[in-house]
Amino acid sequence: MTTAVLSAPLGAAGSQPKRAPKHVLPGFNLTLGYTLFYLSLIVLIPLSALLFKTFTLTWVEFWAAVASPRVLASYRLTFGASFLAALFNVFFGLLLAWVLVRYEFPGKKIIDALVDLPFALPTAVAGISLTALLAGNGWIGQYLEPHGIQLAFNRNGIVIALIFISLPFVVRTVQPVLEDAEKELEEAATCLGASRFQTFRYVIFPSIAPALLTGFAMAFARAVGEYGSVIFIAGNMPMISEITPLIIIGKLEQYDYAGATAVATVMLAISFVLLLVINGLQSWQRRRAGGKS
């Protein structure tokens, strides 16, 4: 009798179902629905409107809008200057991230904060500031132009402006990877007789290469769409120093909405292909690093 009474609560307790683990966010279906809704509202619907407006043009009209000599010159300048700026920032951004991670020096926190300045600074203010520095009567330009070095109101000014606004993308992408790098591997390579260059090439570079490619892609994408900081320092001369975003703005001001969306579609397609190539290189680099490890 006593055994039956005692076994009843034990049996009831043992037969209680396990509670499902609690999640901070709602279930998968609800969160996925919100994700798709937000993505559609912010990204897919605007891009769809861009494409639908472009499809109102005939093929002849589309080709005339996107392949005129003036537009082609702006493509070459925009993508070429963006590529040079991103390539420049890959090297010097890595150098800056290395110094901030590996060394201690007075004013380090101030320099680290200044890296994010292009994020907070309005692009128009950046363009005006660079023009005030590099123009012929500017603080720096007044000493360079007498020697035939002109950095403002030409293609040089465009590249400099794009370098300025895209630098943080490389630094902030590479910096965490360097902080997490295992210094024991570098010390082991040094103990085995590797030089500094060999240690960097075979130990450090393979671990930071995907981050460098990511930083390059982000810097390139940021530079391709830049407008505010460039128009003040470029000179905006057709066929010489006119970027594609300025072509699009000009068509919009002339109420040529279909032509503007056609040029924007070409830029979108080229940028998307380049980003796919860079992402493919990143995946290849990760697989290669995983296979070696």
C-alpha positions in Angstrom: 0.0 0.0 0.0 2.7 2.4 1.0 4.8 1.4 -2.0 1.9 2.1 -4.4 1.3 5.5 -2.8 5.0 6.4 -3.0 5.4 5.1 -6.6 2.5 7.2 -7.9 4.2 10.6 -7.6 7.4 9.1 -8.9 5.7 7.7 -12.0 3.8 10.9 -12.6 7.0 12.9 -12.3 8.9 10.4 -14.6 6.2 10.6 -17.3 6.3 14.4 -17.5 7.2 15.5 -21.1 10.4 17.5 -21.6 10.0 21.2 -22.1 11.1 22.6 -25.5 14.1 24.9 -25.2 13.1 28.6 -25.1 14.4 30.8 -27.9 14.9 34.6 -27.7 13.4 35.2 -31.1 10.1 33.7 -32.3 9.9 30.5 -34.4 11.5 29.9 -37.8 8.4 30.6 -39.9 7.7 33.9 -38.3 11.3 35.2 -38.4 11.7 34.0 -42.0 8.6 35.8 -42.9 9.8 39.1 -41.4 13.2 38.6 -43.1 11.7 38.2 -46.5 9.2 41.0 -46.0 12.0 43.4 -44.9 14.3 42.3 -47.7 11.6 42.7 -50.3 10.6 46.2 -49.0 14.2 47.6 -48.8 16.0 45.8 -51.6 13.9 43.7 -54.0 11.0 46.1 -54.7 13.3 49.1 -55.5 15.5 47.0 -57.8 12.4 45.6 -59.5 11.1 49.1 -60.1 14.5 49.9 -61.6 14.3 47.0 -64.0 10.6 47.6 -64.9 11.3 51.2 -65.8 14.3 50.1 -67.9 12.1 47.6 -69.8 9.9 50.5 -71.1 12.7 51.3 -73.5 13.2 49.5 -76.8 16.5 47.8 -77.4 17.7 50.7 -79.7 16.7 53.3 -77.1 18.4 51.3 -74.3 21.6 50.9 -76.3 21.6 54.6 -77.1 21.2 55.5 -73.5 23.9 53.2 -72.1 26.5 53.1 -74.9 27.0 56.7 -75.9 30.6 57.8 -75.9 30.0 60.1 -72.9 28.5 57.3 -70.8 31.2 54.8 -71.8 33.8 57.3 -70.7 32.1 57.6 -67.3 32.0 53.8 -66.9 35.8 53.6 -67.5 36.4 56.4 -65.0 34.0 55.2 -62.4 35.1 51.6 -62.3 38.7 52.3 -63.0 39.0 54.9 -60.2 37.0 52.6 -57.8 39.4 49.7 -58.6 42.5 51.8 -58.0 41.1 53.2 -54.7 40.1 49.8 -53.4 43.5 48.3 -54.4 45.3 51.2 -52.7 43.3 50.7 -49.5 44.0 46.9 -49.5 47.7 47.7 -49.1 47.6 50.7 -46.8 44.5 49.5 -44.9 46.3 46.3 -44.1 49.3 48.3 -42.9 47.1 50.5 -40.8 45.3 47.6 -39.3 48.6 45.8 -38.5 49.9 48.9 -36.7 46.7 49.3 -34.6 46.7 45.6 -33.6 50.3 44.7 -33.1 51.8 47.9 -31.6 51.2 50.2 -28.6 52.0 53.9 -28.9 50.7 57.2 -27.6 47.5 58.4 -29.4 46.6 54.9 -30.6 42.9 55.2 -29.5 42.7 58.5 -31.3 44.0 57.1 -34.6 41.7 54.1 -34.2 38.7 56.4 -33.8 39.8 58.5 -36.8 39.6 55.5 -39.1 35.8 55.6 -38.7 35.6 59.3 -39.5 34.6 58.8 -43.2 31.6 56.8 -41.8 30.4 59.7 -39.7 31.4 62.6 -42.0 28.8 63.7 -44.6 30.2 63.0 -48.1 29.6 66.5 -49.2 31.7 67.8 -46.3 34.5 65.3 -47.2 34.5 66.6 -50.8 34.6 70.3 -49.7 37.4 69.5 -47.2 39.5 67.7 -49.8 39.0 70.5 -52.3 40.1 73.1 -49.7 43.3 71.0 -49.2 44.2 70.0 -52.7 43.0 72.9 -54.9 45.5 75.3 -56.5 44.9 77.8 -53.7 44.5 75.1 -51.0 46.7 74.4 -48.0 48.5 71.6 -49.9 47.7 72.2 -53.5 49.4 75.6 -53.5 52.8 74.0 -53.0 52.2 71.2 -55.5 50.8 73.0 -58.5 53.9 75.1 -59.2 55.7 71.8 -59.7 53.0 70.6 -62.2 51.2 68.3 -59.7 47.5 68.9 -59.8 45.4 66.8 -57.5 42.0 68.6 -57.7 39.5 69.0 -60.5 40.7 66.0 -62.4 40.9 62.2 -62.2 43.5 62.3 -59.4 41.0 64.1 -57.2 38.4 61.4 -57.9 40.7 58.6 -56.8 41.8 60.5 -53.7 38.2 61.1 -52.7 37.3 57.4 -53.2 40.3 56.3 -51.2 39.2 58.5 -48.3 35.6 57.3 -48.2 36.4 53.6 -48.6 39.4 53.1 -46.3 37.4 52.1 -43.2 35.9 49.1 -45.0 39.3 47.4 -45.4 40.7 48.3 -41.9 37.6 47.2 -40.0 37.4 44.0 -42.0 41.0 42.9 -41.5 41.5 44.2 -37.9 39.4 41.5 -36.1 41.2 38.8 -38.1 44.6 40.0 -37.1 43.4 40.3 -33.5 42.3 36.6 -33.5 45.5 35.3 -35.3 47.5 32.8 -33.4 50.9 34.4 -32.7 52.3 31.0 -31.6 52.3 30.0 -35.3 54.4 33.0 -36.2 56.8 32.3 -33.3 57.1 28.6 -34.4 57.9 29.7 -38.0 60.6 32.1 -36.7 62.1 29.3 -34.5 62.2 27.0 -37.6 64.3 29.6 -39.4 61.7 31.4 -41.5 62.4 35.0 -42.4 59.9 37.8 -41.8 58.7 37.7 -45.4 58.3 33.9 -45.4 56.4 34.1 -42.1 54.0 36.7 -43.6 53.6 34.8 -46.9 53.1 31.3 -45.6 51.6 31.9 -42.1 49.9 35.3 -41.8 48.7 36.0 -45.4 46.7 32.8 -45.9 44.6 33.6 -42.8 43.9 37.2 -43.7 43.4 36.8 -47.5 39.6 36.2 -47.3 39.3 39.3 -45.1 41.4 41.3 -47.5 39.2 40.2 -50.4 36.1 41.1 -48.4 37.5 44.5 -47.6 38.4 45.0 -51.2 34.9 44.1 -52.4 33.2 46.4 -49.8 35.6 49.3 -50.6 35.0 48.8 -54.4 31.2 48.7 -54.0 31.3 51.8 -51.8 33.4 53.7 -54.3 31.4 52.8 -57.3 28.2 54.4 -55.9 29.9 57.5 -54.4 28.6 60.9 -55.5 28.7 63.5 -52.8 32.4 63.7 -52.1 33.4 63.4 -55.8 31.5 66.1 -57.5 33.3 68.8 -55.5 36.8 67.7 -56.4 36.3 66.0 -59.8 35.8 69.0 -62.1 32.9 67.1 -63.8 34.2 67.7 -67.3 32.4 65.4 -69.8 34.6 62.6 -71.3 37.4 63.6 -68.8 36.3 63.7 -65.2 32.6 62.9 -65.2 31.5 59.9 -63.1 28.5 57.7 -63.9 26.4 58.7 -60.9 26.7 62.3 -62.2 25.4 61.1 -65.6 22.4 59.5 -63.8 21.7 62.7 -61.8 21.9 64.7 -65.0 19.4 62.4 -66.8 17.0 62.7 -63.8 17.2 66.5 -63.9 16.3 66.3 -67.6 13.3 64.1 -66.7 14.9 61.2 -68.6 13.9 58.6 -66.0 14.1 55.7 -68.3 17.6 56.6 -69.5 18.7 57.1 -65.9 17.4 53.7 -64.9 19.1 52.1 -67.9 22.5 53.4 -66.9 21.8 52.5 -63.3 20.9 48.9 -64.4 24.2 48.6 -66.3 26.1 49.7 -63.2 24.1 47.3 -61.1 24.8 44.4 -63.4 28.6 45.1 -63.6 28.9 45.6 -59.9 26.9 42.4 -59.2 29.2 40.3 -61.5 32.3 41.7 -59.9 31.0 40.9 -56.4 30.2 37.4 -57.5 33.7 37.0 -58.8 35.2 38.3 -55.5 32.9 36.0 -53.5 34.0 33.1 -55.6 37.6 33.9 -54.9 36.9 34.1 -51.2 35.3 30.7 -51.2 38.2 29.3 -53.2 40.6 30.8 -50.7 38.7 29.3 -47.7 38.6 25.8 -49.3 42.3 26.1 -50.1 43.1 27.1 -46.5 40.9 24.3 -45.1 42.6 21.7 -47.3 46.0 22.8 -46.2 45.1 22.7 -42.6 
